Amino acid sequence: DPDFQLTAKRLKEMGQEKLTREERKRRNRALDGIGVKSFNKFLDEQGVPHIARKPTEVFQINVGLYCNQACSHCHVESSPRRKKEQMNHETAKRCIELIKSSPSVKTVDITGGAPELNEEFRFLAKEARALGKEVIDRCNLTVLSEPGQEDLAEFLAENKIHVIASLPCYGADNVDLQRGNGVFERSIMG
């Protein structure tokens, strides 16, 4: 791809900071050409102080789209059919390296389909805890009764992992309608 090669060459010659500054200038000039003010200029006109980026405190990891449910409201359409779309070990190790080199990160939030079904879930959770990070597991609760997950509750407790679970409604009929037959009961059992 010629655009990629040009960008890679410019990155090597200029460095990331200068290249990013140059890209910003180029985008601003493009917006000027169609009469759109820069964001900061707009804020100035409205009397609003400029927004300053704060250090990253939460590192959210979406480990994939494989899930033991196929909820009608799922915005990424996770399901049992999406088993191939999962994070691999190389990517999981890279995430841990990034977390290790980001002292401002306090929380690692693991999500994605049913994250516990990803082979890298326990690696990510253990490594993040070893770094002293709070770990959140976005759990659908029914995964606790899946074959092969018999020790999951114990793993979560032993590693002091915070479980964030949700139900789309407090009524069994509505939950089962959205998430599948028996999901309400299995969630409560979890």
Helices and strands as residue ranges (DSSP letters): H 2-14, H 16-33, H 39-46, E 58-62, H 89-100, E 107-111, G 115-117, H 121-130, E 134-139, G 142-145, H 152-158, E 162-165, H 172-179, H 183-189
